[in-house]
Amino acid sequence: MMAKILDGKEIAAKVRKEVSDAVLVLKKNNAKPGLATIIVGDDPASKVYVRNKNKSANELGIESFQYNLENNISEEELLNLIRKLNNNVEVDGILVQLPLPKHINTESVIDAIRPDKDVDGFNVFNAGNLYLNKKGIIPCTPLGCIIMLHTLNLSLKGLHAVIIGRSAIVGKPISQLLLKENCTVTVVHSHTKNIKNFIKQADIVIAAVGIANYVKGDWVKQGSIIIDVGINRITIDGKTKLVGDVDFEEVIKKASVISPVPGGVGPMTITCLLMNTVIQCAKHNNINLNNYFNF
Protein backbone atom coordinates (compact mmCIF):
# COMPACT_ATOMS: atom_id res chain seq x y z
CA MET A 1 0.00 0.00 0.00
CA MET A 2 1.31 3.45 -0.95
CA ALA A 3 1.85 6.05 1.77
CA LYS A 4 -0.63 8.79 2.54
CA ILE A 5 0.58 12.12 1.12
CA LEU A 6 0.78 14.77 3.85
CA ASP A 7 -0.34 17.78 1.81
CA GLY A 8 1.36 20.91 3.17
CA LYS A 9 -0.64 23.20 0.87
CA GLU A 10 -3.95 21.88 2.20
CA ILE A 11 -2.87 22.12 5.84
CA ALA A 12 -1.37 25.59 5.30
CA ALA A 13 -4.66 26.76 3.75
CA LYS A 14 -6.52 25.80 6.95
CA VAL A 15 -3.95 27.62 9.11
CA ARG A 16 -4.14 30.69 6.85
CA LYS A 17 -7.91 30.76 7.29
CA GLU A 18 -7.35 30.97 11.06
CA VAL A 19 -4.71 33.67 10.54
CA SER A 20 -7.14 35.66 8.39
CA ASP A 21 -9.93 35.29 10.97
CA ALA A 22 -7.57 36.35 13.76
CA VAL A 23 -6.52 39.44 11.78
CA LEU A 24 -10.19 40.48 11.61
CA VAL A 25 -10.42 40.18 15.40
CA LEU A 26 -7.32 42.34 15.77
CA LYS A 27 -8.65 45.00 13.40
CA LYS A 28 -11.96 45.11 15.28
CA ASN A 29 -9.83 45.99 18.29
CA ASN A 30 -7.95 48.72 16.35
CA ALA A 31 -4.80 46.65 15.94
CA LYS A 32 -3.13 45.79 12.63
CA PRO A 33 -0.29 43.24 12.52
CA GLY A 34 2.89 44.42 10.82
CA LEU A 35 5.78 42.38 9.44
CA ALA A 36 9.14 43.93 8.47
CA THR A 37 11.37 41.92 6.15
CA ILE A 38 15.01 42.80 5.54
CA ILE A 39 17.00 41.44 2.64
CA VAL A 40 20.68 42.29 2.08
CA GLY A 41 22.14 41.87 -1.39
CA ASP A 42 20.84 40.59 -4.72
CA ASP A 43 20.44 36.84 -4.23
CA PRO A 44 17.60 35.90 -6.65
CA ALA A 45 16.29 32.99 -4.55
CA SER A 46 16.14 35.14 -1.42
CA LYS A 47 14.33 37.90 -3.29
CA VAL A 48 11.69 35.47 -4.58
CA TYR A 49 11.26 33.99 -1.10
CA VAL A 50 10.85 37.39 0.55
CA ARG A 51 8.49 38.55 -2.19
CA ASN A 52 6.30 35.49 -1.57
CA LYS A 53 6.29 36.20 2.17
CA ASN A 54 5.21 39.80 1.62
CA LYS A 55 2.55 38.77 -0.91
CA SER A 56 1.14 36.21 1.54
CA ALA A 57 1.18 38.78 4.35
CA ASN A 58 -0.75 41.32 2.29
CA GLU A 59 -3.31 38.71 1.23
CA LEU A 60 -4.12 38.03 4.89
CA GLY A 61 -4.33 41.67 5.92
CA ILE A 62 -0.88 41.91 7.50
CA GLU A 63 0.97 45.18 6.86
CA SER A 64 4.24 44.50 5.06
CA PHE A 65 7.35 46.67 5.47
CA GLN A 66 10.11 45.64 3.09
CA TYR A 67 13.74 46.78 3.24
CA ASN A 68 16.05 45.90 0.33
CA LEU A 69 19.60 46.79 1.35
CA GLU A 70 22.80 46.93 -0.67
CA ASN A 71 25.24 44.05 -0.31
CA ASN A 72 27.97 46.38 1.02
CA ILE A 73 25.89 47.83 3.86
CA SER A 74 27.84 47.89 7.12
CA GLU A 75 26.85 45.73 10.06
CA GLU A 76 26.27 48.84 12.18
CA GLU A 77 23.87 50.29 9.59
CA LEU A 78 21.90 47.05 9.59
CA LEU A 79 21.83 46.98 13.40
CA ASN A 80 20.60 50.59 13.45
CA LEU A 81 17.70 49.65 11.17
CA ILE A 82 16.80 46.75 13.45
CA ARG A 83 16.88 49.06 16.49
CA LYS A 84 14.46 51.44 14.73
CA LEU A 85 12.13 48.56 13.89
CA ASN A 86 12.35 47.29 17.47
CA ASN A 87 10.92 50.65 18.58
CA ASN A 88 8.34 50.95 15.80
CA VAL A 89 4.90 50.18 17.26
CA GLU A 90 3.54 49.37 13.79
CA VAL A 91 5.95 46.44 13.50
CA ASP A 92 5.09 43.22 15.35
CA GLY A 93 7.55 40.96 13.60
CA ILE A 94 11.03 41.40 12.13
CA LEU A 95 12.54 38.93 9.69
CA VAL A 96 16.11 39.15 8.39
CA GLN A 97 16.52 36.94 5.34
CA LEU A 98 19.51 34.61 5.60
CA PRO A 99 22.23 34.12 4.56
CA LEU A 100 23.82 37.52 5.15
CA PRO A 101 27.04 38.73 3.47
CA LYS A 102 30.22 37.40 5.07
CA HIS A 103 31.24 40.77 6.51
CA ILE A 104 28.14 40.80 8.73
CA ASN A 105 27.93 38.71 11.91
CA THR A 106 24.66 36.80 11.57
CA GLU A 107 24.44 35.94 15.27
CA SER A 108 24.81 39.59 16.30
CA VAL A 109 22.08 40.63 13.88
CA ILE A 110 19.59 37.94 14.95
CA ASP A 111 20.17 38.62 18.63
CA ALA A 112 19.66 42.37 18.06
CA ILE A 113 16.02 41.68 17.17
CA ARG A 114 13.72 42.20 20.14
CA PRO A 115 12.69 38.70 21.31
CA ASP A 116 8.98 39.51 21.09
CA LYS A 117 9.44 40.60 17.45
CA ASP A 118 11.68 37.68 16.47
CA VAL A 119 8.99 35.89 14.45
CA ASP A 120 11.57 33.50 12.96
CA GLY A 121 12.31 32.27 16.50
CA PHE A 122 16.09 32.34 16.01
CA ASN A 123 16.98 34.82 18.79
CA VAL A 124 18.96 33.26 21.66
CA PHE A 125 16.15 34.23 24.06
CA ASN A 126 13.52 32.28 22.10
CA ALA A 127 15.91 29.37 21.55
CA GLY A 128 16.48 29.23 25.31
CA ASN A 129 12.75 29.27 26.03
CA LEU A 130 12.22 26.37 23.64
CA TYR A 131 15.05 24.39 25.26
CA LEU A 132 13.61 25.00 28.74
CA ASN A 133 10.07 24.19 27.57
CA LYS A 134 8.87 27.73 28.31
CA LYS A 135 6.63 29.91 26.19
CA GLY A 136 8.34 31.74 23.36
CA ILE A 137 8.31 32.08 19.59
CA ILE A 138 8.89 28.75 17.84
CA PRO A 139 10.93 28.66 14.59
CA CYS A 140 8.61 28.45 11.60
CA THR A 141 9.76 25.29 9.84
CA PRO A 142 9.86 23.09 12.98
CA LEU A 143 6.49 24.51 14.04
CA GLY A 144 5.09 23.66 10.61
CA CYS A 145 6.38 20.09 10.93
CA ILE A 146 4.67 19.65 14.31
CA ILE A 147 1.37 21.04 13.03
CA MET A 148 1.56 18.59 10.10
CA LEU A 149 2.13 15.70 12.52
CA HIS A 150 -0.79 16.83 14.67
CA THR A 151 -3.15 16.59 11.68
CA LEU A 152 -2.57 12.81 11.67
CA ASN A 153 -4.59 12.56 14.91
CA LEU A 154 -2.31 10.00 16.48
CA SER A 155 -0.38 10.00 19.74
CA LEU A 156 3.32 10.72 19.25
CA LYS A 157 4.05 9.59 22.80
CA GLY A 158 6.82 6.99 22.92
CA LEU A 159 7.46 7.00 19.17
CA HIS A 160 11.10 6.97 18.09
CA ALA A 161 11.86 10.06 16.01
CA VAL A 162 15.12 10.31 14.07
CA ILE A 163 16.14 13.77 12.89
CA ILE A 164 18.71 13.97 10.12
CA GLY A 165 20.61 17.24 10.58
CA ARG A 166 21.42 19.35 13.64
CA SER A 167 21.03 22.92 12.39
CA ALA A 168 19.81 25.67 14.70
CA ILE A 169 17.07 26.42 12.17
CA VAL A 170 15.50 22.95 11.95
CA GLY A 171 17.31 20.03 13.57
CA LYS A 172 17.83 21.35 17.08
CA PRO A 173 14.44 23.06 17.54
CA ILE A 174 12.45 20.14 16.10
CA SER A 175 14.26 17.83 18.52
CA GLN A 176 12.98 19.94 21.44
CA LEU A 177 9.43 20.03 20.05
CA LEU A 178 9.39 16.26 19.63
CA LEU A 179 10.72 15.75 23.15
CA LYS A 180 7.81 17.91 24.32
CA GLU A 181 5.53 15.45 22.51
CA ASN A 182 7.17 12.68 24.60
CA CYS A 183 8.92 11.11 21.62
CA THR A 184 12.23 9.32 21.99
CA VAL A 185 14.52 11.49 19.88
CA THR A 186 17.75 10.66 18.07
CA VAL A 187 19.64 13.32 16.10
CA VAL A 188 22.04 12.07 13.44
CA HIS A 189 24.46 14.23 11.47
CA SER A 190 27.55 14.23 9.26
CA HIS A 191 29.73 12.62 11.95
CA THR A 192 27.26 9.88 12.90
CA LYS A 193 28.39 6.38 12.03
CA ASN A 194 25.95 4.02 10.32
CA ILE A 195 23.20 6.63 9.90
CA LYS A 196 21.15 4.14 7.90
CA ASN A 197 20.84 1.83 10.93
CA PHE A 198 19.34 4.63 13.06
CA ILE A 199 16.84 5.57 10.36
CA LYS A 200 15.71 1.94 10.03
CA GLN A 201 14.61 2.06 13.69
CA ALA A 202 12.58 5.25 13.35
CA ASP A 203 8.82 5.58 13.62
CA ILE A 204 9.21 9.20 12.50
CA VAL A 205 11.95 10.54 10.22
CA ILE A 206 12.55 14.28 9.89
CA ALA A 207 14.97 14.77 6.99
CA ALA A 208 16.78 18.13 7.06
CA VAL A 209 20.25 17.40 5.74
CA GLY A 210 20.26 19.32 2.43
CA ILE A 211 21.27 16.41 0.16
CA ALA A 212 18.98 15.51 -2.72
CA ASN A 213 17.30 12.09 -2.47
CA TYR A 214 19.56 11.15 0.46
CA VAL A 215 17.15 8.80 2.28
CA LYS A 216 16.55 5.62 0.28
CA GLY A 217 13.65 3.21 0.39
CA ASP A 218 15.60 0.42 2.09
CA TRP A 219 16.65 2.83 4.86
CA VAL A 220 13.19 3.29 6.34
CA LYS A 221 10.98 1.07 8.46
CA GLN A 222 7.73 -0.23 7.02
CA GLY A 223 4.88 2.06 8.10
CA SER A 224 7.08 4.96 9.24
CA ILE A 225 6.13 8.65 9.05
CA ILE A 226 8.41 10.75 6.85
CA ILE A 227 8.63 14.55 7.01
CA ASP A 228 10.93 15.89 4.29
CA VAL A 229 12.27 19.39 5.05
CA GLY A 230 14.87 19.43 2.27
CA ILE A 231 14.59 21.62 -0.83
CA ASN A 232 17.22 20.78 -3.45
CA ARG A 233 17.46 21.79 -7.10
CA ILE A 234 18.69 19.07 -9.44
CA THR A 235 18.97 18.98 -13.23
CA ILE A 236 17.55 16.04 -15.19
CA ASP A 237 17.75 16.04 -18.99
CA GLY A 238 18.48 19.76 -18.94
CA LYS A 239 15.47 20.56 -16.78
CA THR A 240 15.66 21.87 -13.22
CA LYS A 241 13.56 20.02 -10.67
CA LEU A 242 12.91 20.52 -6.96
CA VAL A 243 13.40 17.43 -4.81
CA GLY A 244 13.68 16.77 -1.10
CA ASP A 245 16.20 14.94 1.05
CA VAL A 246 14.09 11.78 0.70
CA ASP A 247 13.96 9.63 -2.43
CA PHE A 248 10.20 10.07 -2.73
CA GLU A 249 9.53 7.40 -5.37
CA GLU A 250 11.30 4.74 -3.29
CA VAL A 251 10.24 5.75 0.21
CA ILE A 252 6.54 6.19 -0.60
CA LYS A 253 6.37 2.40 -1.04
CA LYS A 254 7.49 1.79 2.56
CA ALA A 255 6.15 4.73 4.60
CA SER A 256 2.63 5.08 5.97
CA VAL A 257 2.76 8.88 5.62
CA ILE A 258 5.13 11.11 3.64
CA SER A 259 5.33 14.84 2.92
CA PRO A 260 6.17 15.75 -0.69
CA VAL A 261 8.66 18.28 -2.08
CA PRO A 262 7.47 20.71 -3.26
CA GLY A 263 4.12 21.17 -1.55
CA GLY A 264 4.94 19.76 1.85
CA VAL A 265 6.79 21.61 4.59
CA GLY A 266 7.51 24.66 2.39
CA PRO A 267 3.99 26.17 2.44
CA MET A 268 3.84 25.59 6.20
CA THR A 269 6.99 27.64 6.86
CA ILE A 270 5.63 30.90 5.42
CA THR A 271 2.22 30.29 7.01
CA CYS A 272 3.76 29.80 10.46
CA LEU A 273 5.73 33.02 10.03
CA LEU A 274 2.47 34.90 9.46
CA MET A 275 0.82 33.11 12.37
CA ASN A 276 3.71 34.09 14.67
CA THR A 277 3.35 37.73 13.55
CA VAL A 278 -0.37 37.80 14.28
CA ILE A 279 0.11 36.17 17.70
CA GLN A 280 2.73 38.77 18.61
CA CYS A 281 0.44 41.60 17.48
CA ALA A 282 -2.24 40.27 19.81
CA LYS A 283 0.24 40.17 22.69
CA HIS A 284 1.49 43.69 21.96
CA ASN A 285 -2.10 44.95 22.12
CA ASN A 286 -3.36 42.72 24.97
CA ILE A 287 -5.95 41.05 22.73
CA ASN A 288 -7.13 37.53 23.51
CA LEU A 289 -6.70 35.02 20.66
CA ASN A 290 -7.18 31.89 22.78
CA ASN A 291 -9.80 30.54 20.38
CA TYR A 292 -7.26 30.44 17.57
CA PHE A 293 -4.19 28.39 16.63
CA ASN A 294 -4.83 25.37 18.86
CA PHE A 295 -2.97 22.95 16.62
C-alpha positions as CSV (number, residue, x, y, z in Angstrom):
1,M,0.0,0.0,0.0
2,M,1.3,3.4,-1.0
3,A,1.9,6.0,1.8
4,K,-0.6,8.8,2.5
5,I,0.6,12.1,1.1
6,L,0.8,14.8,3.8
7,D,-0.3,17.8,1.8
8,G,1.4,20.9,3.2
9,K,-0.6,23.2,0.9
10,E,-3.9,21.9,2.2
11,I,-2.9,22.1,5.8
12,A,-1.4,25.6,5.3
13,A,-4.7,26.8,3.8
14,K,-6.5,25.8,7.0
15,V,-4.0,27.6,9.1
16,R,-4.1,30.7,6.9
17,K,-7.9,30.8,7.3
18,E,-7.3,31.0,11.1
19,V,-4.7,33.7,10.5
20,S,-7.1,35.7,8.4
21,D,-9.9,35.3,11.0
22,A,-7.6,36.4,13.8
23,V,-6.5,39.4,11.8
24,L,-10.2,40.5,11.6
25,V,-10.4,40.2,15.4
26,L,-7.3,42.3,15.8
27,K,-8.6,45.0,13.4
28,K,-12.0,45.1,15.3
29,N,-9.8,46.0,18.3
30,N,-8.0,48.7,16.3
31,A,-4.8,46.7,15.9
32,K,-3.1,45.8,12.6
33,P,-0.3,43.2,12.5
34,G,2.9,44.4,10.8
35,L,5.8,42.4,9.4
36,A,9.1,43.9,8.5
37,T,11.4,41.9,6.1
38,I,15.0,42.8,5.5
39,I,17.0,41.4,2.6
40,V,20.7,42.3,2.1
41,G,22.1,41.9,-1.4
42,D,20.8,40.6,-4.7
43,D,20.4,36.8,-4.2
44,P,17.6,35.9,-6.7
45,A,16.3,33.0,-4.6
46,S,16.1,35.1,-1.4
47,K,14.3,37.9,-3.3
48,V,11.7,35.5,-4.6
49,Y,11.3,34.0,-1.1
50,V,10.8,37.4,0.6
51,R,8.5,38.5,-2.2
52,N,6.3,35.5,-1.6
53,K,6.3,36.2,2.2
54,N,5.2,39.8,1.6
55,K,2.6,38.8,-0.9
56,S,1.1,36.2,1.5
57,A,1.2,38.8,4.4
58,N,-0.7,41.3,2.3
59,E,-3.3,38.7,1.2
60,L,-4.1,38.0,4.9
61,G,-4.3,41.7,5.9
62,I,-0.9,41.9,7.5
63,E,1.0,45.2,6.9
64,S,4.2,44.5,5.1
65,F,7.3,46.7,5.5
66,Q,10.1,45.6,3.1
67,Y,13.7,46.8,3.2
68,N,16.0,45.9,0.3
69,L,19.6,46.8,1.4
70,E,22.8,46.9,-0.7
71,N,25.2,44.0,-0.3
72,N,28.0,46.4,1.0
73,I,25.9,47.8,3.9
74,S,27.8,47.9,7.1
75,E,26.8,45.7,10.1
76,E,26.3,48.8,12.2
77,E,23.9,50.3,9.6
78,L,21.9,47.1,9.6
79,L,21.8,47.0,13.4
80,N,20.6,50.6,13.5
81,L,17.7,49.6,11.2
82,I,16.8,46.7,13.5
83,R,16.9,49.1,16.5
84,K,14.5,51.4,14.7
85,L,12.1,48.6,13.9
86,N,12.4,47.3,17.5
87,N,10.9,50.6,18.6
88,N,8.3,51.0,15.8
89,V,4.9,50.2,17.3
90,E,3.5,49.4,13.8
91,V,6.0,46.4,13.5
92,D,5.1,43.2,15.4
93,G,7.6,41.0,13.6
94,I,11.0,41.4,12.1
95,L,12.5,38.9,9.7
96,V,16.1,39.2,8.4
97,Q,16.5,36.9,5.3
98,L,19.5,34.6,5.6
99,P,22.2,34.1,4.6
100,L,23.8,37.5,5.2
101,P,27.0,38.7,3.5
102,K,30.2,37.4,5.1
103,H,31.2,40.8,6.5
104,I,28.1,40.8,8.7
105,N,27.9,38.7,11.9
106,T,24.7,36.8,11.6
107,E,24.4,35.9,15.3
108,S,24.8,39.6,16.3
109,V,22.1,40.6,13.9
110,I,19.6,37.9,15.0
111,D,20.2,38.6,18.6
112,A,19.7,42.4,18.1
113,I,16.0,41.7,17.2
114,R,13.7,42.2,20.1
115,P,12.7,38.7,21.3
116,D,9.0,39.5,21.1
117,K,9.4,40.6,17.4
118,D,11.7,37.7,16.5
119,V,9.0,35.9,14.5
120,D,11.6,33.5,13.0
121,G,12.3,32.3,16.5
122,F,16.1,32.3,16.0
123,N,17.0,34.8,18.8
124,V,19.0,33.3,21.7
125,F,16.1,34.2,24.1
126,N,13.5,32.3,22.1
127,A,15.9,29.4,21.5
128,G,16.5,29.2,25.3
129,N,12.8,29.3,26.0
130,L,12.2,26.4,23.6
131,Y,15.1,24.4,25.3
132,L,13.6,25.0,28.7
133,N,10.1,24.2,27.6
134,K,8.9,27.7,28.3
135,K,6.6,29.9,26.2
136,G,8.3,31.7,23.4
137,I,8.3,32.1,19.6
138,I,8.9,28.8,17.8
139,P,10.9,28.7,14.6
140,C,8.6,28.5,11.6
141,T,9.8,25.3,9.8
142,P,9.9,23.1,13.0
143,L,6.5,24.5,14.0
144,G,5.1,23.7,10.6
145,C,6.4,20.1,10.9
146,I,4.7,19.6,14.3
147,I,1.4,21.0,13.0
148,M,1.6,18.6,10.1
149,L,2.1,15.7,12.5
150,H,-0.8,16.8,14.7
151,T,-3.1,16.6,11.7
152,L,-2.6,12.8,11.7
153,N,-4.6,12.6,14.9
154,L,-2.3,10.0,16.5
155,S,-0.4,10.0,19.7
156,L,3.3,10.7,19.2
157,K,4.1,9.6,22.8
158,G,6.8,7.0,22.9
159,L,7.5,7.0,19.2
160,H,11.1,7.0,18.1
161,A,11.9,10.1,16.0
162,V,15.1,10.3,14.1
163,I,16.1,13.8,12.9
164,I,18.7,14.0,10.1
165,G,20.6,17.2,10.6
166,R,21.4,19.3,13.6
167,S,21.0,22.9,12.4
168,A,19.8,25.7,14.7
169,I,17.1,26.4,12.2
170,V,15.5,23.0,11.9
171,G,17.3,20.0,13.6
172,K,17.8,21.3,17.1
173,P,14.4,23.1,17.5
174,I,12.5,20.1,16.1
175,S,14.3,17.8,18.5
176,Q,13.0,19.9,21.4
177,L,9.4,20.0,20.1
178,L,9.4,16.3,19.6
179,L,10.7,15.8,23.2
180,K,7.8,17.9,24.3
181,E,5.5,15.4,22.5
182,N,7.2,12.7,24.6
183,C,8.9,11.1,21.6
184,T,12.2,9.3,22.0
185,V,14.5,11.5,19.9
186,T,17.7,10.7,18.1
187,V,19.6,13.3,16.1
188,V,22.0,12.1,13.4
189,H,24.5,14.2,11.5
190,S,27.5,14.2,9.3
191,H,29.7,12.6,11.9
192,T,27.3,9.9,12.9
193,K,28.4,6.4,12.0
194,N,25.9,4.0,10.3
195,I,23.2,6.6,9.9
196,K,21.1,4.1,7.9
197,N,20.8,1.8,10.9
198,F,19.3,4.6,13.1
199,I,16.8,5.6,10.4
200,K,15.7,1.9,10.0
201,Q,14.6,2.1,13.7
202,A,12.6,5.3,13.4
203,D,8.8,5.6,13.6
204,I,9.2,9.2,12.5
205,V,11.9,10.5,10.2
206,I,12.6,14.3,9.9
207,A,15.0,14.8,7.0
208,A,16.8,18.1,7.1
209,V,20.3,17.4,5.7
210,G,20.3,19.3,2.4
211,I,21.3,16.4,0.2
212,A,19.0,15.5,-2.7
213,N,17.3,12.1,-2.5
214,Y,19.6,11.1,0.5
215,V,17.2,8.8,2.3
216,K,16.6,5.6,0.3
217,G,13.7,3.2,0.4
218,D,15.6,0.4,2.1
219,W,16.7,2.8,4.9
220,V,13.2,3.3,6.3
221,K,11.0,1.1,8.5
222,Q,7.7,-0.2,7.0
223,G,4.9,2.1,8.1
224,S,7.1,5.0,9.2
225,I,6.1,8.6,9.0
226,I,8.4,10.8,6.8
227,I,8.6,14.6,7.0
228,D,10.9,15.9,4.3
229,V,12.3,19.4,5.0
230,G,14.9,19.4,2.3
231,I,14.6,21.6,-0.8
232,N,17.2,20.8,-3.5
233,R,17.5,21.8,-7.1
234,I,18.7,19.1,-9.4
235,T,19.0,19.0,-13.2
236,I,17.6,16.0,-15.2
237,D,17.8,16.0,-19.0
238,G,18.5,19.8,-18.9
239,K,15.5,20.6,-16.8
240,T,15.7,21.9,-13.2
241,K,13.6,20.0,-10.7
242,L,12.9,20.5,-7.0
243,V,13.4,17.4,-4.8
244,G,13.7,16.8,-1.1
245,D,16.2,14.9,1.1
246,V,14.1,11.8,0.7
247,D,14.0,9.6,-2.4
248,F,10.2,10.1,-2.7
249,E,9.5,7.4,-5.4
250,E,11.3,4.7,-3.3
251,V,10.2,5.8,0.2
252,I,6.5,6.2,-0.6
253,K,6.4,2.4,-1.0
254,K,7.5,1.8,2.6
255,A,6.2,4.7,4.6
256,S,2.6,5.1,6.0
257,V,2.8,8.9,5.6
258,I,5.1,11.1,3.6
259,S,5.3,14.8,2.9
260,P,6.2,15.8,-0.7
261,V,8.7,18.3,-2.1
262,P,7.5,20.7,-3.3
263,G,4.1,21.2,-1.6
264,G,4.9,19.8,1.9
265,V,6.8,21.6,4.6
266,G,7.5,24.7,2.4
267,P,4.0,26.2,2.4
268,M,3.8,25.6,6.2
269,T,7.0,27.6,6.9
270,I,5.6,30.9,5.4
271,T,2.2,30.3,7.0
272,C,3.8,29.8,10.5
273,L,5.7,33.0,10.0
274,L,2.5,34.9,9.5
275,M,0.8,33.1,12.4
276,N,3.7,34.1,14.7
277,T,3.3,37.7,13.5
278,V,-0.4,37.8,14.3
279,I,0.1,36.2,17.7
280,Q,2.7,38.8,18.6
281,C,0.4,41.6,17.5
282,A,-2.2,40.3,19.8
283,K,0.2,40.2,22.7
284,H,1.5,43.7,22.0
285,N,-2.1,44.9,22.1
286,N,-3.4,42.7,25.0
287,I,-5.9,41.1,22.7
288,N,-7.1,37.5,23.5
289,L,-6.7,35.0,20.7
290,N,-7.2,31.9,22.8
291,N,-9.8,30.5,20.4
292,Y,-7.3,30.4,17.6
293,F,-4.2,28.4,16.6
294,N,-4.8,25.4,18.9
295,F,-3.0,23.0,16.6
